[in-house]
């Protein structure tokens, strides 16, 4: 996964590049607006981290030109944190706006969240649905705006089965087979497992992921998104 950082503050650029490389990303650098366009065309990055106050060509102009040709995810960096500046950046096509000063770890989190939303960031052990990422290797459910939810292996299997069939009602017997296999679960065990998972999901402030019971048939998962 390749990122392009466009920042004319060399010290900050080095810190961001080091932090993002340590997080597993490949990083390309540019220090002015014209170089940013050239590096973008040559490297074809997966995401752009773009400072606004750049020599030769300012960041808003860079954002405008790239957005006219590409749906590349763009995060703007700026010391200007007023509503007018943020709105202007977002209206030009940026996907996120980070006000300086900020912590490099915060930027890493925003980069990962934006890549997930754009459908460009997932590992083989992850299942993505909307804002949610189910990490099957870590038994965690993650979203961009809340702490990870720790799951048990059985809860992970239940949620994975439901998420893989979003919009469908899975019969209870099918879920029992998917979760316990030949080990022999039953409907009472499934009901208790659903209850425990629901309790964990309800601790999330957004509470946009819900498991619904369809009487006499089974269960379905509903993923609500904000308009």
C-alpha positions as CSV (number, residue, x, y, z in Angstrom):
1,X,0.0,0.0,0.0
2,X,1.7,3.2,-1.2
3,X,1.1,6.7,0.2
4,X,2.2,10.1,-1.1
5,X,3.1,12.7,1.5
6,X,3.3,16.3,0.2
7,X,4.7,18.5,2.9
8,X,7.3,21.3,2.6
9,X,8.3,21.1,6.3
10,X,11.2,18.7,5.9
11,X,11.3,17.7,9.6
12,X,7.6,17.0,9.7
13,X,7.7,15.1,6.4
14,X,10.5,12.9,7.8
15,X,8.5,12.1,11.0
16,X,5.4,11.3,9.0
17,X,7.3,9.1,6.5
18,X,9.0,7.2,9.4
19,X,5.7,6.7,11.3
20,X,3.8,5.5,8.2
21,X,6.6,3.2,7.0
22,X,6.7,1.7,10.5
23,X,2.9,1.1,10.2
24,X,3.7,-1.0,7.0
25,X,3.1,1.5,4.2
26,X,5.3,2.4,1.3
27,X,5.9,6.1,1.2
28,X,6.7,8.6,-1.6
29,X,7.5,12.2,-0.8
30,X,7.1,15.6,-2.5
31,X,7.9,19.0,-1.1
32,X,6.0,21.4,-3.4
33,X,2.8,21.4,-5.4
34,X,4.3,20.9,-8.9
35,X,6.4,18.0,-7.6
36,X,3.3,16.5,-6.0
37,X,1.5,16.3,-9.3
38,X,4.5,14.7,-11.0
39,X,5.1,12.1,-8.3
40,X,1.3,11.3,-8.2
41,X,1.3,10.6,-12.0
42,X,4.5,8.5,-11.7
43,X,3.9,6.5,-8.5
44,X,0.1,6.1,-8.6
45,X,-0.3,6.0,-4.8
46,X,-3.3,4.6,-2.9
47,X,-3.7,7.7,-0.8
48,X,-2.5,11.3,-0.7
49,X,-1.5,13.2,2.5
50,X,-1.5,16.9,1.3
51,X,-0.3,20.0,3.1
52,X,-2.1,23.2,2.0
53,X,0.7,25.7,2.3
54,X,3.0,24.6,-0.5
55,X,5.5,26.5,-2.7
56,X,5.0,26.7,-6.5
57,X,1.4,25.4,-6.4
58,X,-0.8,25.4,-3.2
59,X,-2.4,22.4,-1.8
60,X,-6.0,23.4,-2.8
61,X,-4.9,23.6,-6.5
62,X,-3.2,20.2,-6.2
63,X,-6.3,18.7,-4.7
64,X,-8.5,20.3,-7.4
65,X,-6.4,19.0,-10.2
66,X,-6.1,15.4,-8.9
67,X,-9.7,15.2,-8.0
68,X,-10.7,16.2,-11.5
69,X,-8.9,13.1,-12.8
70,X,-9.0,10.5,-9.9
71,X,-11.0,9.3,-6.9
72,X,-7.8,9.0,-5.0
73,X,-8.4,9.3,-1.2
74,X,-7.0,12.6,0.0
75,X,-6.2,13.8,3.5
76,X,-5.5,17.5,3.9
77,X,-3.1,18.9,6.5
78,X,-3.3,22.5,7.5
79,X,-2.8,25.0,10.3
80,X,-6.1,26.6,9.3
81,X,-8.7,24.9,11.4
82,X,-11.7,27.3,11.0
83,X,-14.9,26.0,9.5
84,X,-14.5,28.0,6.3
85,X,-11.1,26.4,5.6
86,X,-12.3,22.9,6.4
87,X,-15.4,23.3,4.2
88,X,-13.4,24.6,1.4
89,X,-11.0,21.7,1.5
90,X,-13.8,19.1,1.6
91,X,-15.8,20.8,-1.1
92,X,-12.7,20.6,-3.4
93,X,-12.8,16.9,-3.0
94,X,-10.7,16.0,0.1
95,X,-11.9,13.1,2.1
96,X,-10.5,14.2,5.5
97,X,-9.0,17.3,7.1
98,X,-6.4,17.2,9.8
99,X,-5.5,20.4,11.7
100,X,-1.9,21.0,12.8
101,X,-0.5,20.2,15.3
102,X,-1.5,16.6,15.4
103,X,0.1,13.3,16.5
104,X,1.6,11.1,13.9
105,X,-0.3,8.1,15.4
106,X,-3.5,10.0,14.9
107,X,-2.7,10.4,11.2
108,X,-1.9,6.7,10.9
109,X,-5.3,5.9,12.3
110,X,-7.0,8.3,9.9
111,X,-5.1,6.9,6.9
112,X,-6.2,3.3,7.8
113,X,-9.8,4.4,8.4
114,X,-10.0,6.3,5.1
115,X,-8.4,3.4,3.1
116,X,-11.0,1.0,4.7
117,X,-13.8,3.3,3.7
118,X,-12.5,3.5,0.2
119,X,-12.2,-0.3,0.0
120,X,-8.5,-0.2,-0.5
121,X,-7.2,-1.5,2.8
122,X,-7.8,-5.1,4.0
123,X,-5.9,-8.1,4.9
124,X,-6.9,-11.7,4.1
125,X,-7.9,-12.1,7.8
126,X,-10.3,-9.2,7.6
127,X,-13.9,-8.8,6.5
128,X,-15.2,-5.3,5.7
129,X,-18.8,-4.2,5.8
130,X,-19.4,-0.4,5.6
131,X,-17.5,1.3,8.4
132,X,-16.9,-2.0,10.1
133,X,-13.9,-4.4,9.9
134,X,-14.0,-7.8,11.4
135,X,-10.5,-9.0,12.1
136,X,-10.8,-12.8,12.3
137,X,-7.2,-13.3,13.3
138,X,-7.4,-11.0,16.3
139,X,-11.1,-11.7,17.2
140,X,-11.8,-7.9,17.0
141,X,-14.5,-5.8,15.5
142,X,-13.2,-2.3,14.5
143,X,-14.7,0.9,13.3
144,X,-13.1,4.2,12.5
145,X,-14.8,6.1,15.3
146,X,-14.6,3.8,18.3
147,X,-12.3,1.5,20.2
148,X,-12.1,-2.1,19.0
149,X,-14.6,-4.6,20.4
150,X,-13.0,-7.8,21.6
151,X,-14.8,-11.0,20.7
152,X,-14.5,-14.7,21.6
153,X,-13.7,-17.1,18.7
154,X,-17.4,-18.3,18.8
155,X,-18.7,-14.7,18.6
156,X,-16.3,-14.0,15.7
157,X,-17.6,-17.1,13.8
158,X,-21.2,-16.0,14.5
159,X,-20.6,-12.4,13.3
160,X,-18.6,-13.6,10.3
161,X,-21.4,-15.9,9.2
162,X,-24.0,-13.1,9.5
163,X,-21.8,-10.5,7.8
164,X,-21.1,-12.8,4.8
165,X,-24.8,-13.0,4.3
166,X,-25.9,-9.4,5.0
167,X,-29.4,-8.8,4.0
168,X,-30.3,-12.5,4.3
169,X,-31.9,-14.4,7.1
170,X,-29.8,-17.4,8.1
171,X,-31.7,-20.3,9.6
172,X,-30.8,-21.2,13.1
173,X,-29.7,-24.7,12.1
174,X,-27.4,-23.3,9.4
175,X,-25.8,-21.0,11.9
176,X,-25.3,-23.8,14.4
177,X,-23.5,-25.8,11.7
178,X,-21.4,-22.9,10.6
179,X,-20.3,-22.0,14.2
180,X,-20.0,-25.4,15.9
181,X,-19.7,-27.8,13.0
182,X,-19.7,-31.4,14.1
183,X,-19.1,-30.4,17.7
184,X,-22.8,-30.2,18.2
185,X,-24.2,-26.8,19.2
186,X,-28.0,-26.4,19.7
187,X,-30.5,-23.6,19.6
188,X,-30.2,-22.7,23.3
189,X,-26.4,-22.3,22.8
190,X,-27.0,-20.2,19.7
191,X,-29.5,-17.9,21.5
192,X,-27.0,-17.4,24.4
193,X,-24.2,-16.6,21.9
194,X,-26.4,-14.1,20.1
195,X,-27.2,-12.4,23.4
196,X,-23.6,-12.1,24.4
197,X,-22.6,-10.6,21.0
198,X,-25.5,-8.2,21.1
199,X,-24.4,-6.9,24.5
200,X,-20.9,-6.2,23.2
201,X,-22.2,-4.4,20.1
202,X,-24.5,-2.2,22.2
203,X,-21.5,-0.8,24.0
204,X,-20.5,1.0,20.7
205,X,-21.8,4.6,20.8
206,X,-22.8,4.5,17.1
207,X,-24.6,1.1,17.6
208,X,-25.0,0.8,13.8
209,X,-24.6,-2.9,13.7
210,X,-27.5,-5.0,15.1
211,X,-28.5,-8.6,15.0
212,X,-32.2,-9.2,14.5
213,X,-34.2,-12.3,15.4
214,X,-36.7,-13.5,12.7
215,X,-39.1,-15.7,14.8
216,X,-39.4,-19.2,13.6
217,X,-36.5,-18.8,11.1
218,X,-33.2,-17.5,12.4
219,X,-31.1,-14.4,12.5
220,X,-30.0,-11.5,10.3
221,X,-27.5,-8.7,10.7
222,X,-28.4,-5.1,9.9
223,X,-25.8,-2.5,9.1
224,X,-27.1,1.1,9.4
225,X,-25.2,3.9,7.8
226,X,-25.6,7.6,8.5
227,X,-26.9,9.8,5.6
